[in-house]
Amino acid sequence: MNETFDVVVAGAGPVGLMLACELRLAGVDVLVVERLDEIDPTMKAAGINVPTAQALYRRGLLPDLIVDQERARAKMGLFVRDSTESPGTEPLKLRFAGHFAGIMLDIGLVDFDVPHFADLGPAGEVFFVPQQDIEAALGRRAAELGVIVRRGVELTDFTEDGDGVTIRLGDNTIRAAWLVGCDGGRSIVRKRSGFDFPGLGPEVTGDQALVDMTGAEALIPGWTATDTGMYVYNPAIGRILTVELDGPPADRNAPITAADLQASLRAVSGVPVQITAVHSATRFTDNTRQVTEYRRGRVLLAGDAAHVHSPFGGQGLNLGVGDAVNLGWKLAAVVQGKARTDLLDTYTTERHPVGAWVLDWTRAQVALMRTDKRSRELRAVMTELLATREGTTMVFQKISGVLHRYDLGGGHERVGAMVPDFELSDGTRIGEHFFEGGAVLFDLADSAELRTAAAPWAAQVRVVTAKTVRPGELTALLVRPDGFVAWAADSGDRDGLEAALIRWFGAAA
């Protein structure tokens, strides 16, 4: 054992890389280990929500996201059909806003005048970015920051004591003050640490693949519910997805063959397709479980290691990135002695409710996919509701993440919410002041008293003095490194500022 690190992160997917970047940005010595030699090419999440886009934007990655989105749009060509079309007709290219249990949402029905869609800034226009592109962008960012990433290295075991964690990497042993498991739904870190992982077992089998096939002319593009399940077909890229509701797979780890995919697609669609080649494939279930706590001693979990669910609605990537952004600055502060370890308790209290919501959201969609008469009638009712402006707006607010907030206490309506991306009088936007990490106090009324009050925390909280270009009563915002508002004031009121500074950044220097 000849190497030591502040933090070892198991897993170099988007969650592990995001966490490592957050830690390194704060000056933490971090090592990432990943058993795979390269990015998994299997098709995964194809989009991100507003909190994820905002988090990446606040770290200077918006230009990368815009390029990736344009490339994905050109490649994918999202086709969904109007419910009035008959099978075999040319599909309409509709304004796509996601789906709920395969019931498509038309973005033309979304009421963007509701307050939650205000002040999202340029990141609010970015949503269609595949997971592999996010992972690649974070990999480049990690390299720029000097994060050590070792691929083809698997964490096999570890032991924790009061001062740190001794970690076994094959034949090598290293030492770290903290270990974070970002190693997926079958997390070795979670299993070895003995985290409780309650939830519901699976009842469906899903397969997703990119394939070449013949005889697909009768397949309907988009999501289609049938008497035997559901399927998705995107002819632009040869994507298929099937959902069979007769139980979980006999062997989740068995290789996925062309014959398996062909049989599944025929079973749920009734179309006698012939699959001639498989470019990538993955199998999933609706197993939904969540650890009861995200930390045990010096071991923490993030992403799928902490919670598993079906991919319906594409919430997994977003949930994991949110975990990483929430944990990163807190763990960095503890490592550097700027905060007590009880700051890490807020990681569970803030992120566990978000994870629980995602699990419930995916379970509800599985219920609407069932083929029994009662479920199909319920699906018909939901289809009618989601064809209304109110119904579409409500669901789109949910899946876009604009309703997400933490219960941080405090009387101001903005506390616990994402910071609005106001344009400032100096020509910048609020989000642009987080590229280097750290907390920011926005003095929007040029208050010398406010700056004096915050001065003892200057090492951890930067002060930006600039008015917003849009007049309003908001005079100050204290924003945590993760972009969530810790304190806000109207009309020059400074009540509660010192308490918020102490709560999140420790006693005054």
C-alpha positions in Angstrom: 0.0 0.0 0.0 1.9 3.0 -1.3 -0.8 5.4 -2.5 -3.2 7.6 -0.5 -6.0 9.9 -1.6 -8.6 12.1 0.0 -11.4 10.4 -1.9 -11.7 7.3 -4.1 -14.7 7.2 -6.4 -15.7 3.8 -7.7 -17.2 4.2 -11.2 -16.3 6.5 -14.1 -19.8 6.9 -15.5 -21.4 10.4 -15.6 -22.1 10.3 -11.9 -18.6 9.3 -10.8 -17.0 11.8 -13.2 -19.3 14.6 -12.2 -18.5 14.0 -8.5 -14.8 13.7 -9.2 -14.8 17.0 -11.1 -16.7 18.7 -8.3 -14.1 17.4 -5.7 -11.1 18.3 -7.8 -12.5 21.8 -8.5 -12.5 22.3 -4.8 -8.9 21.1 -4.5 -9.5 17.6 -3.3 -7.1 14.8 -4.2 -9.4 12.3 -5.9 -8.9 8.9 -7.7 -11.6 7.4 -10.0 -11.4 3.6 -10.7 -13.5 2.0 -13.4 -13.7 -1.7 -14.4 -14.5 -0.9 -18.0 -11.7 0.0 -20.4 -13.8 2.6 -22.3 -17.2 4.3 -22.3 -20.1 1.8 -22.5 -21.5 2.2 -26.1 -24.9 0.7 -25.1 -27.7 3.1 -25.8 -28.9 4.7 -22.6 -30.5 8.0 -21.6 -31.1 10.3 -24.5 -31.9 13.5 -22.7 -31.3 15.7 -19.6 -33.6 17.8 -17.5 -33.2 21.4 -16.4 -31.3 20.8 -13.1 -28.7 18.7 -15.0 -28.4 21.2 -17.8 -28.0 24.0 -15.3 -25.4 22.1 -13.3 -23.3 21.5 -16.3 -23.8 25.1 -17.5 -22.6 26.4 -14.1 -19.3 24.5 -14.7 -18.7 25.9 -18.1 -19.9 23.0 -20.2 -22.8 24.6 -22.0 -20.9 25.0 -25.3 -20.2 21.3 -25.3 -23.9 20.5 -24.6 -25.1 22.7 -27.5 -22.8 21.0 -30.0 -23.9 17.5 -28.7 -27.5 18.4 -28.9 -27.3 19.6 -32.5 -25.5 16.4 -33.4 -28.0 14.2 -31.6 -30.9 16.0 -33.2 -29.5 15.5 -36.7 -28.8 11.9 -36.0 -31.9 10.8 -34.2 -34.7 12.7 -35.9 -37.3 12.1 -33.2 -40.4 10.8 -35.0 -43.6 10.2 -33.1 -47.0 9.6 -34.7 -50.2 11.4 -34.2 -52.8 9.2 -32.5 -55.1 9.8 -35.5 -52.7 8.2 -38.0 -53.3 4.7 -39.3 -50.5 2.2 -39.2 -48.1 2.3 -42.2 -48.6 6.0 -42.9 -45.8 8.6 -42.9 -45.2 9.6 -39.3 -45.6 13.3 -38.3 -42.6 15.1 -36.9 -44.2 16.6 -33.8 -42.8 18.9 -31.2 -41.6 16.4 -28.7 -41.8 17.0 -24.9 -41.2 13.5 -23.6 -43.7 10.9 -22.5 -45.4 9.3 -19.6 -45.7 5.5 -19.8 -45.4 5.9 -23.6 -48.1 8.5 -23.8 -46.5 11.2 -25.9 -46.5 14.8 -24.7 -46.9 17.6 -27.3 -44.7 20.6 -26.3 -47.2 22.9 -28.0 -49.6 22.2 -25.1 -47.1 23.2 -22.4 -47.9 26.6 -20.7 -44.4 28.1 -20.5 -45.9 31.2 -18.8 -46.1 29.4 -15.5 -43.5 30.9 -13.1 -41.4 27.7 -12.8 -40.2 28.1 -16.4 -39.0 31.7 -15.9 -35.3 32.7 -15.8 -33.9 29.4 -16.8 -31.3 31.1 -19.1 -29.6 29.4 -22.0 -29.4 26.1 -20.2 -33.2 25.9 -20.4 -32.8 25.3 -24.2 -30.6 22.2 -23.8 -32.3 18.9 -23.2 -31.5 16.4 -26.0 -28.0 15.2 -25.1 -27.3 11.5 -25.0 -25.6 10.0 -21.9 -22.4 9.0 -23.8 -21.9 12.6 -24.8 -22.3 13.8 -21.2 -19.8 11.1 -20.1 -17.3 12.2 -22.8 -17.6 15.9 -21.9 -17.1 15.1 -18.2 -14.2 12.9 -19.1 -12.5 15.8 -20.9 -13.3 18.1 -18.0 -11.8 15.7 -15.5 -8.6 15.5 -17.6 -8.4 19.3 -17.7 -8.8 19.4 -13.9 -6.1 16.8 -13.3 -8.5 14.0 -12.0 -6.8 10.7 -12.0 -9.0 8.1 -13.8 -7.9 4.5 -14.0 -9.9 2.3 -16.3 -9.7 -1.4 -16.4 -9.3 -1.4 -12.6 -12.0 -3.0 -10.5 -12.6 -2.4 -6.8 -12.9 -5.8 -5.3 -13.1 -5.2 -1.5 -12.4 -2.6 1.2 -12.3 -2.2 4.9 -13.3 0.9 6.8 -12.0 2.2 10.1 -12.4 5.4 12.0 -9.7 7.3 10.1 -10.4 6.1 6.5 -10.9 3.2 4.1 -8.4 0.6 2.9 -9.4 -0.3 -0.7 -8.4 -3.4 -2.6 -8.0 -2.9 -6.4 -7.1 -6.4 -7.7 -3.6 -7.1 -6.3 -3.1 -3.5 -5.2 -4.2 -1.8 -2.0 -4.6 1.9 -1.6 -5.8 4.2 1.3 -8.4 6.9 1.2 -10.1 9.1 3.7 -13.4 8.6 2.0 -14.9 6.1 -0.5 -17.9 6.9 -2.7 -19.7 4.2 -4.7 -20.9 5.4 -8.1 -20.6 1.9 -9.4 -24.2 1.3 -10.6 -27.2 -0.7 -9.6 -25.2 -3.8 -8.7 -22.8 -1.7 -6.6 -20.0 -3.6 -4.9 -19.5 -0.7 -2.6 -23.2 -0.8 -1.5 -23.1 -4.6 -1.0 -19.8 -4.7 0.9 -20.9 -1.9 3.2 -24.2 -3.5 4.1 -26.5 -0.6 3.2 -30.2 -1.5 3.6 -31.8 -1.5 0.1 -35.6 -2.0 0.4 -38.1 -1.7 -2.5 -40.2 -3.7 -4.9 -39.0 -6.6 -7.1 -39.4 -6.6 -10.9 -42.5 -7.6 -12.8 -41.5 -6.7 -16.4 -38.7 -7.5 -18.9 -37.4 -4.8 -21.1 -35.0 -4.9 -24.0 -33.5 -2.0 -25.8 -31.3 -2.3 -28.8 -29.9 -0.7 -32.0 -30.5 -3.3 -34.8 -30.7 -3.9 -38.5 -33.9 -5.7 -39.5 -36.2 -6.5 -42.4 -40.0 -6.7 -42.4 -40.4 -3.6 -40.2 -42.7 -1.7 -42.5 -45.7 -2.4 -40.3 -44.1 -1.3 -37.1 -45.4 2.0 -35.9 -42.8 4.7 -35.0 -42.8 6.0 -31.5 -44.3 4.3 -28.5 -47.1 1.8 -29.1 -49.2 -0.1 -26.5 -50.5 -3.5 -27.6 -52.5 -6.4 -26.1 -49.3 -8.1 -25.1 -47.0 -5.2 -23.9 -45.4 -2.1 -25.4 -42.8 -1.4 -28.0 -40.8 1.6 -29.3 -39.5 1.9 -32.8 -37.3 4.7 -34.3 -36.6 3.9 -37.9 -34.1 6.8 -38.2 -31.5 4.9 -36.2 -32.9 1.3 -35.9 -33.8 1.7 -32.3 -36.2 -0.8 -30.7 -37.4 -1.2 -27.2 -39.8 -3.9 -25.9 -41.7 -4.2 -22.6 -43.1 -7.6 -21.7 -45.3 -7.7 -18.6 -45.2 -11.4 -17.8 -42.4 -11.3 -15.2 -38.7 -10.5 -15.0 -36.1 -12.3 -17.2 -35.0 -15.8 -16.1 -31.4 -14.7 -16.3 -30.7 -10.9 -16.2 -27.1 -11.5 -17.1 -27.6 -13.8 -20.1 -26.3 -12.5 -23.4 -28.9 -10.7 -25.5 -29.1 -12.3 -28.9 -30.7 -11.3 -32.2 -33.1 -14.2 -31.7 -34.1 -13.0 -28.2 -34.8 -9.4 -29.5 -36.7 -10.8 -32.6 -38.9 -13.0 -30.5 -39.7 -10.2 -28.0 -40.5 -7.6 -30.7 -42.7 -10.1 -32.5 -44.5 -11.0 -29.3 -45.4 -7.4 -28.4 -46.0 -6.0 -31.9 -47.4 -9.0 -33.8 -45.1 -8.0 -36.8 -43.0 -10.8 -38.2 -39.7 -8.9 -38.3 -36.3 -10.4 -39.0 -33.4 -9.0 -37.0 -30.2 -9.4 -39.0 -27.7 -7.6 -36.9 -27.4 -6.2 -33.3 -25.2 -3.2 -32.8 -25.8 -2.8 -29.1 -28.3 -4.1 -26.6 -29.3 -3.9 -23.0 -31.9 -5.6 -20.8 -33.7 -4.0 -17.9 -36.5 -4.5 -15.4 -38.7 -2.3 -13.2 -36.9 -3.3 -10.0 -37.2 -0.3 -7.7 -35.1 0.0 -4.6 -33.4 2.8 -2.6 -31.0 2.7 0.3 -32.4 4.2 3.5 -29.3 6.3 4.0 -26.7 7.6 1.5 -23.8 7.4 4.0 -22.4 4.8 6.4 -19.3 6.0 8.2 -16.7 7.0 5.6 -18.6 5.3 2.7 -21.1 7.1 0.6 -23.3 6.2 -2.4 -24.5 8.2 -5.4 -26.4 7.4 -8.6 -27.7 3.9 -9.3 -25.6 2.6 -6.4 -28.1 4.4 -4.1 -31.3 3.8 -6.1 -32.5 1.6 -9.0 -35.6 1.9 -11.1 -36.8 1.3 -14.6 -35.6 3.7 -17.3 -39.0 5.0 -18.2 -38.9 8.8 -18.4 -35.1 8.9 -18.5 -34.7 10.1 -14.9 -31.7 8.0 -13.9 -28.9 10.1 -15.4 -30.5 13.3 -14.0 -31.0 11.8 -10.5 -27.4 10.7 -10.4 -25.9 13.9 -11.6 -28.0 15.7 -8.9 -26.5 13.4 -6.3 -23.0 14.2 -7.4 -23.5 18.0 -7.4 -25.1 17.9 -4.0 -22.4 15.7 -2.5 -19.3 17.2 -4.1 -19.0 20.5 -2.3 -20.1 19.1 1.0 -17.6 16.2 0.9 -14.9 18.7 -0.2 -15.6 21.0 2.7 -15.4 18.1 5.2 -12.1 16.7 3.6 -10.5 20.1 3.9 -11.7 20.7 7.5 -13.9 23.6 6.5 -17.1 21.8 7.8 -17.9 19.1 10.3 -18.9 15.7 9.1 -22.6 16.3 10.0 -22.8 18.5 6.9 -22.8 15.2 5.1 -26.1 14.3 6.8 -27.8 16.9 4.6 -26.8 14.8 1.6 -29.3 12.1 2.6 -32.0 14.5 3.8 -31.9 16.5 0.6 -31.4 13.8 -2.0 -33.4 10.8 -0.6 -36.8 12.5 -1.2 -35.8 13.2 -4.8 -34.8 9.6 -5.3 -38.0 8.4 -3.7 -40.1 10.5 -6.1 -38.3 9.1 -9.1 -39.0 5.5 -8.0 -42.7 6.3 -7.5 -42.8 8.1 -10.9 -41.5 5.0 -12.7 -43.7 2.6 -10.8 -46.8 4.6 -11.8 -45.7 4.3 -15.5 -45.4 0.5 -15.2 -48.9 0.4 -13.8 -50.2 2.2 -16.9 -48.4 -0.2 -19.2 -50.2 -3.3 -17.9 -52.5 -5.1 -20.3 -55.4 -6.0 -18.1 -58.8 -4.3 -18.8 -58.7 -2.0 -15.7 -55.2 -0.7 -16.5 -56.1 -0.1 -20.1 -59.1 1.9 -19.1 -56.9 3.9 -16.7 -54.5 4.5 -19.5 -57.3 5.8 -21.7 -58.2 8.3 -19.0 -54.6 9.4 -18.6 -54.3 9.8 -22.4 -57.2 12.2 -22.3 -55.7 14.2 -19.5 -52.3 14.4 -21.2 -54.0 15.8 -24.3 -55.0 18.9 -22.3 -52.9 22.0 -21.6 -53.1 21.6 -17.9 -52.2 17.9 -17.9 -49.3 18.3 -20.3 -48.0 21.3 -18.4 -48.1 19.5 -15.0 -46.3 16.4 -16.3 -43.7 18.4 -18.3 -42.9 20.5 -15.2 -42.3 17.2 -13.3 -40.1 15.5 -15.9 -38.2 18.7 -16.7 -37.2 19.1 -13.1 -38.2 22.7 -12.7 -40.3 21.9 -9.6 -37.4 20.4 -7.8 -36.3 22.1 -4.6 -34.9 21.2 -1.2 -36.5 21.9 2.2 -33.9 24.2 3.6 -36.2 26.2 5.9 -36.2 29.9 5.8 -39.1 32.1 4.9 -38.1 33.3 1.5 -39.8 31.6 -1.5 -36.5 31.2 -3.3 -34.7 29.3 -0.5 -34.2 25.7 -1.5 -34.8 26.4 -5.2 -32.3 26.5 -8.1 -30.9 30.0 -8.5 -32.6 31.9 -11.3 -30.2 32.7 -14.2 -30.8 36.4 -14.2 -28.9 38.6 -16.6 -26.8 41.1 -14.6 -26.0 44.8 -15.3 -22.3 43.9 -15.9 -23.2 41.8 -18.9 -22.9 38.5 -17.2 -25.5 35.9 -16.2 -25.7 34.5 -12.7 -24.8 31.0 -13.9 -21.6 32.2 -15.3 -20.2 33.0 -11.8 -20.0 29.3 -10.8 -17.5 28.1 -13.4 -14.8 27.8 -10.8 -17.1 26.3 -8.1 -17.6 27.8 -4.7 -20.5 29.7 -3.1 -21.5 33.1 -4.3 -23.4 36.0 -2.5 -25.1 38.2 -5.1 -25.3 41.7 -3.9 -28.0 43.0 -6.2 -28.5 46.4 -4.5 -24.9 47.5 -4.0 -25.1 47.2 -0.2 -21.9 47.9 1.7 -23.5 46.6 4.8 -24.2 43.2 3.1 -20.6 42.9 1.9 -19.3 43.8 5.4 -21.5 41.1 6.9 -20.2 38.5 4.5 -16.5 39.5 4.8 -15.6 36.9 7.4 -16.5 34.1 5.0 -14.5 35.6 2.1 -12.4 32.4 1.8 -15.5 30.3 0.9 -18.1 32.8 -0.4 -17.3 35.2 -3.2 -19.4 38.4 -3.4 -20.7 39.6 -6.8 -22.1 43.1 -6.8 -24.3 43.8 -9.8 -28.0 44.7 -10.4 -30.3 42.6 -12.5 -31.4 44.0 -15.8 -35.0 43.3 -14.8 -36.2 45.5 -12.0 -37.6 43.7 -8.9 -37.6 43.6 -5.2 -35.0 40.9 -4.8 -31.8 42.5 -3.3 -29.6 39.6 -2.4 -29.0 35.9 -3.0 -26.7 33.5 -1.2 -26.1 30.5 -3.4 -24.4 27.3 -2.5 -21.8 25.7 -4.8 -24.5 23.4 -6.2 -26.6 26.3 -7.4 -29.3 26.1 -4.8 -30.4 29.2 -2.9 -29.4 29.2 0.8 -30.7 32.6 1.6 -32.5 35.5 -0.2 -33.7 38.9 0.7 -36.0 41.6 -0.6 -35.8 45.3 0.0 -32.4 45.3 1.7 -33.4 42.9 4.6 -30.3 41.0 5.9 -32.1 38.9 8.6 -30.9 35.4 8.5 -27.8 35.9 6.4 -25.3 35.2 9.2 -27.3 32.1 10.3 -27.3 30.8 6.7 -23.5 31.4 6.3 -22.8 29.6 9.5 -25.1 26.7 8.6 -23.5 26.0 5.3 -20.0 27.3 5.5 -19.1 27.1 9.2 -18.2 29.7 11.8 -16.8 33.1 10.7 -13.1 33.2 10.2 
